[in-house]
Amino acid sequence: MRQKRKSSFKPKDISLTIESIGAGGDGIGTFEGKSVYVPKTMAGEQVTARLESGGTDGYKARLLDSI
């Protein structure tokens, strides 16, 4: 049986501006040159979000606060 590889990703709180809305309805901003997908946000909104996972296509984040 294969062992699961531990992820080196560590959650991080960031502030960003939601630039657009994706096809799935999540707001999309950028952090360190990668897309950040934040549910329950609107284009133009400034938010604080927690990066919860990341990959080559960007980050998934959880909304913490709307600034």
PyMOL commands that place a pseudoatom at each C-alpha (Angstrom):
pseudoatom trace, name=CA, resn=MET, resi=1, chain=A, elem=C, hetatm=0, pos=[0.000, 0.000, 0.000]
pseudoatom trace, name=CA, resn=ARG, resi=2, chain=A, elem=C, hetatm=0, pos=[1.313, 3.433, -0.918]
pseudoatom trace, name=CA, resn=GLN, resi=3, chain=A, elem=C, hetatm=0, pos=[1.776, 5.986, 1.811]
pseudoatom trace, name=CA, resn=LYS, resi=4, chain=A, elem=C, hetatm=0, pos=[0.291, 9.428, 1.402]
pseudoatom trace, name=CA, resn=ARG, resi=5, chain=A, elem=C, hetatm=0, pos=[2.868, 12.089, 0.801]
pseudoatom trace, name=CA, resn=LYS, resi=6, chain=A, elem=C, hetatm=0, pos=[2.703, 14.933, 3.289]
pseudoatom trace, name=CA, resn=SER, resi=7, chain=A, elem=C, hetatm=0, pos=[1.925, 18.252, 1.669]
pseudoatom trace, name=CA, resn=SER, resi=8, chain=A, elem=C, hetatm=0, pos=[4.480, 20.989, 2.181]
pseudoatom trace, name=CA, resn=PHE, resi=9, chain=A, elem=C, hetatm=0, pos=[1.746, 23.613, 1.772]
pseudoatom trace, name=CA, resn=LYS, resi=10, chain=A, elem=C, hetatm=0, pos=[1.176, 25.801, 4.829]
pseudoatom trace, name=CA, resn=PRO, resi=11, chain=A, elem=C, hetatm=0, pos=[-1.992, 27.914, 5.155]
pseudoatom trace, name=CA, resn=LYS, resi=12, chain=A, elem=C, hetatm=0, pos=[-1.354, 31.639, 4.947]
pseudoatom trace, name=CA, resn=ASP, resi=13, chain=A, elem=C, hetatm=0, pos=[-3.610, 34.681, 5.448]
pseudoatom trace, name=CA, resn=ILE, resi=14, chain=A, elem=C, hetatm=0, pos=[-3.382, 37.250, 2.646]
pseudoatom trace, name=CA, resn=SER, resi=15, chain=A, elem=C, hetatm=0, pos=[-5.133, 40.414, 1.464]
pseudoatom trace, name=CA, resn=LEU, resi=16, chain=A, elem=C, hetatm=0, pos=[-6.071, 40.708, -2.188]
pseudoatom trace, name=CA, resn=THR, resi=17, chain=A, elem=C, hetatm=0, pos=[-8.487, 42.299, -4.632]
pseudoatom trace, name=CA, resn=ILE, resi=18, chain=A, elem=C, hetatm=0, pos=[-10.930, 40.077, -6.477]
pseudoatom trace, name=CA, resn=GLU, resi=19, chain=A, elem=C, hetatm=0, pos=[-10.367, 40.859, -10.155]
pseudoatom trace, name=CA, resn=SER, resi=20, chain=A, elem=C, hetatm=0, pos=[-12.985, 38.670, -11.834]
pseudoatom trace, name=CA, resn=ILE, resi=21, chain=A, elem=C, hetatm=0, pos=[-15.470, 35.833, -11.347]
pseudoatom trace, name=CA, resn=GLY, resi=22, chain=A, elem=C, hetatm=0, pos=[-14.656, 32.339, -12.597]
pseudoatom trace, name=CA, resn=ALA, resi=23, chain=A, elem=C, hetatm=0, pos=[-16.959, 29.924, -14.405]
pseudoatom trace, name=CA, resn=GLY, resi=24, chain=A, elem=C, hetatm=0, pos=[-17.656, 28.131, -11.098]
pseudoatom trace, name=CA, resn=GLY, resi=25, chain=A, elem=C, hetatm=0, pos=[-18.738, 31.397, -9.428]
pseudoatom trace, name=CA, resn=ASP, resi=26, chain=A, elem=C, hetatm=0, pos=[-15.622, 31.885, -7.263]
pseudoatom trace, name=CA, resn=GLY, resi=27, chain=A, elem=C, hetatm=0, pos=[-13.910, 35.241, -7.163]
pseudoatom trace, name=CA, resn=ILE, resi=28, chain=A, elem=C, hetatm=0, pos=[-10.430, 35.258, -8.685]
pseudoatom trace, name=CA, resn=GLY, resi=29, chain=A, elem=C, hetatm=0, pos=[-7.512, 37.380, -7.511]
pseudoatom trace, name=CA, resn=THR, resi=30, chain=A, elem=C, hetatm=0, pos=[-3.749, 36.937, -7.774]
pseudoatom trace, name=CA, resn=PHE, resi=31, chain=A, elem=C, hetatm=0, pos=[-0.997, 36.237, -5.254]
pseudoatom trace, name=CA, resn=GLU, resi=32, chain=A, elem=C, hetatm=0, pos=[2.655, 35.676, -6.139]
pseudoatom trace, name=CA, resn=GLY, resi=33, chain=A, elem=C, hetatm=0, pos=[1.721, 35.486, -9.814]
pseudoatom trace, name=CA, resn=LYS, resi=34, chain=A, elem=C, hetatm=0, pos=[-0.839, 32.692, -9.361]
pseudoatom trace, name=CA, resn=SER, resi=35, chain=A, elem=C, hetatm=0, pos=[-4.627, 32.773, -9.391]
pseudoatom trace, name=CA, resn=VAL, resi=36, chain=A, elem=C, hetatm=0, pos=[-6.438, 32.620, -6.047]
pseudoatom trace, name=CA, resn=TYR, resi=37, chain=A, elem=C, hetatm=0, pos=[-10.008, 31.265, -6.045]
pseudoatom trace, name=CA, resn=VAL, resi=38, chain=A, elem=C, hetatm=0, pos=[-12.159, 32.675, -3.230]
pseudoatom trace, name=CA, resn=PRO, resi=39, chain=A, elem=C, hetatm=0, pos=[-15.837, 31.619, -2.926]
pseudoatom trace, name=CA, resn=LYS, resi=40, chain=A, elem=C, hetatm=0, pos=[-18.554, 34.106, -1.915]
pseudoatom trace, name=CA, resn=THR, resi=41, chain=A, elem=C, hetatm=0, pos=[-16.795, 37.199, -3.279]
pseudoatom trace, name=CA, resn=MET, resi=42, chain=A, elem=C, hetatm=0, pos=[-17.500, 39.821, -5.975]
pseudoatom trace, name=CA, resn=ALA, resi=43, chain=A, elem=C, hetatm=0, pos=[-15.287, 41.473, -8.578]
pseudoatom trace, name=CA, resn=GLY, resi=44, chain=A, elem=C, hetatm=0, pos=[-13.662, 44.638, -7.200]
pseudoatom trace, name=CA, resn=GLU, resi=45, chain=A, elem=C, hetatm=0, pos=[-13.960, 43.494, -3.581]
pseudoatom trace, name=CA, resn=GLN, resi=46, chain=A, elem=C, hetatm=0, pos=[-10.904, 43.700, -1.314]
pseudoatom trace, name=CA, resn=VAL, resi=47, chain=A, elem=C, hetatm=0, pos=[-10.721, 40.683, 0.974]
pseudoatom trace, name=CA, resn=THR, resi=48, chain=A, elem=C, hetatm=0, pos=[-8.635, 38.883, 3.534]
pseudoatom trace, name=CA, resn=ALA, resi=49, chain=A, elem=C, hetatm=0, pos=[-8.479, 35.182, 2.738]
pseudoatom trace, name=CA, resn=ARG, resi=50, chain=A, elem=C, hetatm=0, pos=[-6.687, 32.083, 3.999]
pseudoatom trace, name=CA, resn=LEU, resi=51, chain=A, elem=C, hetatm=0, pos=[-4.820, 30.081, 1.372]
pseudoatom trace, name=CA, resn=GLU, resi=52, chain=A, elem=C, hetatm=0, pos=[-5.828, 26.480, 2.067]
pseudoatom trace, name=CA, resn=SER, resi=53, chain=A, elem=C, hetatm=0, pos=[-4.289, 24.576, -0.825]
pseudoatom trace, name=CA, resn=GLY, resi=54, chain=A, elem=C, hetatm=0, pos=[-2.116, 25.296, -3.799]
pseudoatom trace, name=CA, resn=GLY, resi=55, chain=A, elem=C, hetatm=0, pos=[-1.002, 23.718, -7.002]
pseudoatom trace, name=CA, resn=THR, resi=56, chain=A, elem=C, hetatm=0, pos=[0.274, 24.559, -10.453]
pseudoatom trace, name=CA, resn=ASP, resi=57, chain=A, elem=C, hetatm=0, pos=[-3.088, 26.091, -11.440]
pseudoatom trace, name=CA, resn=GLY, resi=58, chain=A, elem=C, hetatm=0, pos=[-3.287, 28.420, -8.420]
pseudoatom trace, name=CA, resn=TYR, resi=59, chain=A, elem=C, hetatm=0, pos=[-4.563, 28.531, -4.858]
pseudoatom trace, name=CA, resn=LYS, resi=60, chain=A, elem=C, hetatm=0, pos=[-7.893, 27.742, -3.221]
pseudoatom trace, name=CA, resn=ALA, resi=61, chain=A, elem=C, hetatm=0, pos=[-8.714, 30.094, -0.365]
pseudoatom trace, name=CA, resn=ARG, resi=62, chain=A, elem=C, hetatm=0, pos=[-11.367, 30.653, 2.302]
pseudoatom trace, name=CA, resn=LEU, resi=63, chain=A, elem=C, hetatm=0, pos=[-12.856, 34.104, 2.806]
pseudoatom trace, name=CA, resn=LEU, resi=64, chain=A, elem=C, hetatm=0, pos=[-12.009, 35.558, 6.223]
pseudoatom trace, name=CA, resn=ASP, resi=65, chain=A, elem=C, hetatm=0, pos=[-13.129, 39.173, 5.860]
pseudoatom trace, name=CA, resn=SER, resi=66, chain=A, elem=C, hetatm=0, pos=[-14.236, 41.746, 3.322]
pseudoatom trace, name=CA, resn=ILE, resi=67, chain=A, elem=C, hetatm=0, pos=[-12.226, 44.932, 3.747]
for i in range(1, 67): cmd.bond("trace and resi %d" % i, "trace and resi %d" % (i + 1))
show_as sticks, trace
zoom trace
